[in-house]
Amino acid sequence: YWLNELNKLISVPLCLDNLFAFKFALSKTNQERSLRDRFNDEFTRLQLDSYPWRLTEINRKYELCTSYPEFCIVPSAITDDELFEVAKFRSY
């Protein structure tokens, strides 16, 4: 009995629409928000929005580094100017 029940739970659904990823995506399509807003919400949810961390948009237009994300979490003690200075020594 238990083996059959477990097999039902872990088996691949017959319809892909029943997969979590598809259901979740469909439920969120009407709730589009900017990447910045979603990133900020996640930053706050993880309780990183206080010392010693801060969220920076220093790479918003990929001017700091093309391989870094637009938004970065950095130590709050470092300024954006310092980040630009440090980035000069990064090897590409």
C-alpha positions in Angstrom: 0.0 0.0 0.0 2.6 2.5 1.1 4.8 1.8 -1.9 1.9 2.6 -4.3 1.1 5.8 -2.5 4.8 6.9 -2.6 5.0 6.1 -6.3 2.0 8.3 -7.0 3.6 11.2 -5.1 6.9 11.0 -6.8 5.8 9.9 -10.3 5.9 12.4 -13.2 2.5 14.0 -13.8 0.6 13.1 -16.9 0.1 16.7 -17.8 3.0 19.2 -17.6 0.7 21.9 -16.5 0.4 20.1 -13.2 4.1 20.6 -12.4 4.8 23.2 -9.8 7.0 25.3 -12.0 4.3 25.7 -14.6 1.5 26.3 -12.0 3.7 28.9 -10.2 4.6 30.7 -13.4 1.0 30.9 -14.5 -0.1 32.3 -11.1 2.5 35.0 -11.3 2.1 36.2 -14.9 -0.5 38.8 -13.9 1.8 40.0 -11.0 4.7 41.3 -13.0 7.0 43.5 -11.1 10.3 45.1 -11.9 13.5 43.1 -11.2 14.6 45.8 -8.8 11.4 45.5 -6.8 11.6 41.8 -6.6 15.3 41.8 -5.7 14.6 44.4 -3.0 11.7 42.4 -1.6 13.9 39.3 -1.4 16.7 41.3 0.2 14.3 42.5 2.9 12.7 39.0 3.3 16.1 37.5 4.0 16.6 40.3 6.6 19.8 41.5 4.9 18.5 45.1 4.8 20.5 46.2 7.8 24.1 46.4 8.9 26.5 44.9 7.8 24.9 44.6 4.2 23.4 47.0 1.7 21.9 46.7 -1.7 23.7 48.7 -4.5 22.6 49.5 -8.0 26.2 50.3 -9.0 26.1 47.9 -11.9 22.6 49.0 -13.1 23.9 49.7 -16.7 26.7 47.1 -16.4 29.2 49.9 -16.2 31.1 48.3 -13.3 31.4 44.8 -14.9 29.5 43.1 -17.6 29.5 39.7 -15.9 28.2 41.0 -12.6 24.4 41.3 -11.9 22.7 44.7 -12.0 22.1 44.7 -8.3 24.7 43.6 -5.8 24.7 42.9 -2.0 27.8 44.4 -0.6 29.2 45.2 2.9 27.6 48.4 4.1 31.0 49.8 5.0 32.1 50.0 1.4 31.0 52.9 -0.8 30.1 52.7 -4.5 33.2 54.8 -5.3 35.3 52.2 -3.5 33.7 49.5 -5.5 34.6 51.3 -8.8 38.2 51.6 -7.6 38.4 47.9 -6.7 36.8 46.9 -10.0 39.7 48.4 -11.9 41.9 45.6 -10.7 39.5 42.9 -11.7 40.9 40.7 -14.6 38.5 39.9 -17.4 
